[in-house]
């Protein structure tokens, strides 16, 4: 299991679709991407999560991804996703222009 805490903002933020972050967690690399490059509240965003072997740069099979999205003390989303072709991609509508934390467990 790889767990990761990521922070994104639904007010302008720059950072693999159009933006994102990679983090080494144990023996894995967690790849988080989003589009559009500038996330805005009340606009759809495409979010992508992948688990990668950092030595081979190949996607790693995983059975599910549990995701919690929070803003401050409020949890705005929590759910389980099942990968399609070794990754999870979905559309999310951020409820407000805020800073969000993404906690994942594979």
N, C-alpha and C positions, 0 to 999 in steps of 0.2 A: 504494500500500500504506500502510495506517495501522497503526502499532504502538502498543501501550499497555500499561502496567504498572499494575495495580489491586491493592489490598490489601483483603482481607476477612477476617473472623474467624469461626470456627465456634463460638466462645463468644459470648455476647451482644454484638451489634453493632447499632447503629441507623443507619440512613441513609436503586424506582420500580415495579416491581410493588409490593411493600411497602417495599423499600429499594433503594438503588443509588447510582450515581455517573455523571456525565457528564464527559468530558474532551475538550477541544479538542486534536486532533492534526493538525497541518498544516491542510489546508483542510476537514477533517471533524470531526464531533463523534461520539465513540464513546460509546454509551449502554449501560451495564451495569446490569441490574436483577436482583433476586432476591426470592424469597418462600419462607418466611415472613420477617417483619421481623427476627426474632431467629433467627439460624442456629445450629444445634446439631449436634454430632457424632452420627453414626449415625441421623440423621433426614434424610429426603429434602428437597432444596431445588430449587426451580425457578429456573434461571439463564437470562437473556436477554441477547443481544448484538445491537445495531443500529448501523449506520453511517448518520449523518444529515448532511444539508447544513444547517449552522447558520443560513444566511441564509433559507432557505425552510422549514426544519424538516421537510423531506420525507425519507423513507428513501432511501438510495442503494443501487443494485444493487451487489452484490459476488459474486464467483464462489465464494469459500470463506472460511472463518475457521479459522485455525490457533490452537489454544489450548494453553497449558501452565499447569498449576496446580502450585505448589510450596509447601512448608512448610519454611522454613529451607533446608538444602542438598538436601532430598529432593524429587524430582519425583513427585507423586502421581497426575498425569494429564497426558497429552499426546495430542492428536488433531486431526483435521481434520473440520470440519462444513461442510455445504453448505446454503445458506439456503433457507428455505421462506417465500415471500412477503416477501422482502427482510430477513429476520431469522433468527437462530438461537435456538431455545429448547430446553432439555433439562433433564432431572432428574439431579441429582448427589447422591451420598451422601458427605459429608465423613467421612474416616476417624477423625479425632480432633478434640478441641477445641483448635484451634491457630490461628495467624494464617497466612493463605494469600495468596500472590501469584498474580495472573492476568496472564499475558503473552499478548497477542493480536497477530495479524498478519492483515490482511484482504487 
